[in-house]
Amino acid sequence: MPNLLPFSQELRARTSRGHAESEGADFMGDLMTGKGTREDYIALVAQHYFIYEAIEDTAERRKNDPIVAPFLSDKLTRLPAIEADLRFLLGENWRESISPLPTTASYVARIREVAATWPGGFVAHHYTRYLGDLSGGQVIRTIMQRQFGFDTNGVGFYLFGDIAKPREFKDTYRERLDAAPWDDAERSRVIDEVLVAYRFNTDLFRDLAETKASSVA
């Protein structure tokens, strides 16, 4: 019997636990409750650079793909904002002072692999990052501004100035998920890939915590 639940709802329901585990990782928990440092936040932004470089580079390569194209929007582009944040946080030579952690390198490799061979898999990673940025990312921005005295510099990554109504934008994105021409088997594959993305995020937070611990040991 076919699943009558809209795909976007099924996706949220079946990935809610993975999402919660990622959000609840100790590194992010510390940042969100005032236990993290400015350096912790900078370390996170640095890893975002590599992740979004991969997503946005591969999005450009797949922009004419009929599956991928409906989900792409210049309004979502984050890489220039991340670069500006890192320039503010680390100085003009920021690129020379950052490198991907092991989980980030694996995450980037996965994004590039699925983007090259599987449109639905790329959409899974695109969805995981950008709808999260438009939702929980706004809470992170507010807390980082309050905690570290940022205005807009340093948190530009979380500012979507070209999206006047984020809720409507997210609703439209979910409607496009519902309209994607995927059968039940492909929908399950996409859901599984979203869970892969959440695991990468959780593992990245562990990497960040372990790197911090080793630097103060």
C-alpha positions in Angstrom: 0.0 0.0 0.0 1.5 3.4 -1.0 2.4 5.8 1.7 -0.2 8.6 1.7 1.8 10.9 4.0 3.4 13.9 2.1 7.0 13.1 1.6 8.2 16.2 3.5 6.3 15.1 6.6 7.5 11.5 6.3 11.1 12.8 6.0 10.8 15.0 9.1 9.2 12.2 11.1 11.7 9.5 10.1 14.8 11.7 10.7 13.7 13.5 13.9 15.8 11.3 16.1 18.9 11.8 14.0 18.3 15.6 14.0 17.8 15.7 17.8 21.0 13.7 18.4 23.0 16.1 16.2 21.6 19.1 17.9 22.2 17.6 21.3 25.9 16.9 20.8 28.0 18.2 23.7 30.1 20.7 21.6 26.9 22.5 20.3 25.3 22.2 23.7 28.2 24.0 25.3 28.1 26.8 22.6 24.3 27.2 23.1 24.5 27.4 26.9 27.4 29.8 27.3 30.0 27.2 28.1 31.7 27.5 24.7 34.3 30.0 23.7 34.8 32.4 20.8 37.5 30.1 19.6 35.0 27.2 19.6 32.6 29.2 17.5 35.4 30.1 15.0 36.4 26.4 14.8 32.8 25.6 13.8 32.7 28.4 11.2 36.0 27.1 9.7 34.5 23.6 9.2 31.4 25.2 7.6 33.6 26.7 5.0 34.7 23.3 3.6 31.2 21.8 3.8 29.5 24.7 2.0 32.3 25.0 -0.6 31.5 21.4 -1.5 27.7 21.9 -1.5 27.7 25.1 -3.5 30.4 23.9 -6.0 28.4 20.8 -6.7 25.1 22.7 -6.9 26.6 24.8 -9.6 27.6 21.7 -11.5 24.1 20.2 -11.2 22.0 23.3 -11.7 20.6 22.0 -14.9 19.6 18.6 -13.5 15.8 18.4 -13.5 15.7 16.8 -10.0 18.2 19.2 -8.4 17.2 22.5 -10.1 13.9 23.1 -8.2 15.7 23.2 -4.9 18.5 25.6 -5.9 18.3 29.3 -5.2 20.9 32.1 -5.1 19.1 33.3 -2.0 20.5 30.3 -0.1 24.1 30.8 -1.1 26.3 30.8 2.1 29.9 30.7 1.0 30.5 34.4 0.5 29.0 35.1 4.0 31.2 32.4 5.6 34.3 33.9 3.9 33.4 37.3 5.2 32.8 35.9 8.7 36.2 34.2 8.7 37.9 37.3 7.5 36.3 39.2 10.4 37.1 36.5 12.9 40.6 35.5 11.8 41.9 38.3 9.6 42.8 38.6 5.9 44.9 35.4 5.9 42.1 33.3 7.3 42.3 30.7 4.6 45.9 29.7 5.5 44.9 29.1 9.1 42.1 26.6 8.7 41.9 23.0 7.6 39.2 20.3 7.5 38.9 17.9 10.4 38.7 14.2 9.5 34.9 14.1 9.7 34.7 17.2 7.6 36.9 15.7 4.9 34.7 12.5 4.9 31.5 14.7 4.8 32.8 16.7 1.9 33.8 13.5 0.0 30.3 12.1 0.5 28.6 15.3 -0.7 30.8 15.3 -3.9 30.2 11.5 -4.4 26.4 11.7 -4.3 26.3 14.9 -6.3 28.2 13.2 -9.1 26.1 10.1 -9.2 22.8 10.6 -7.5 20.6 13.7 -7.6 18.3 12.6 -4.8 21.3 12.1 -2.5 22.5 15.6 -3.2 19.0 17.0 -2.4 19.2 15.1 0.9 22.4 17.0 1.9 21.1 20.3 0.5 17.9 19.9 2.5 19.7 19.0 5.7 22.0 22.0 5.6 19.8 24.9 4.3 16.5 24.2 6.0 18.4 23.7 9.2 20.1 27.1 8.7 16.8 28.8 8.1 15.3 27.2 11.2 17.6 26.4 14.2 20.4 28.4 12.7 18.5 31.6 13.6 18.6 30.6 17.2 22.3 30.0 17.0 22.9 33.4 15.5 21.0 35.2 18.3 22.9 33.3 21.0 26.3 34.0 19.4 25.5 37.7 19.0 24.5 37.9 22.6 27.4 35.8 23.9 30.2 37.3 21.9 29.0 40.8 21.2 28.6 40.3 17.5 26.5 42.6 15.4 26.3 41.2 11.9 30.0 40.6 11.4 30.9 37.1 12.4 27.4 35.7 12.0 26.7 36.6 8.4 26.4 32.9 7.7 23.0 32.9 9.5 21.7 36.1 7.9 19.5 35.4 4.9 18.9 39.0 3.8 17.3 38.0 0.5 14.7 35.8 2.1 12.0 38.1 3.5 9.7 35.3 4.7 11.7 32.2 5.8 8.6 30.3 6.8 7.1 30.7 3.3 10.4 29.8 1.7 10.7 26.6 3.7 7.1 25.7 2.9 7.8 26.1 -0.8 10.9 23.9 -0.4 8.9 21.2 1.3 6.3 21.4 -1.5 9.0 20.7 -4.0 10.1 17.7 -1.9 6.5 16.5 -2.1 6.5 17.0 -5.9 9.8 15.3 -6.6 9.2 12.3 -9.0 10.5 9.7 -6.5 8.9 6.3 -5.9 8.7 4.9 -2.4 12.1 3.2 -2.7 13.8 6.4 -3.8 12.1 8.3 -1.0 13.5 5.8 1.5 17.0 6.2 0.0 16.7 10.0 0.3 15.6 9.7 3.9 18.5 7.4 4.7 20.9 9.9 3.2 19.5 12.7 5.3 20.3 10.4 8.3 23.8 10.0 6.9 24.1 13.8 6.9 22.9 14.1 10.5 25.5 11.5 11.5 28.2 13.5 9.8 27.2 16.5 11.8 27.1 14.7 15.1 30.6 13.2 14.3 31.9 16.6 13.4 30.8 18.0 16.8 32.7 15.1 18.4 35.7 16.0 16.3 35.6 19.6 17.4 35.2 18.6 21.0 38.2 16.2 20.8 40.3 18.7 19.1 39.5 21.3 21.7 40.3 18.8 24.5 43.6 17.8 23.0 44.7 21.5 22.6 44.2 22.2 26.3 45.5 18.9 27.6 
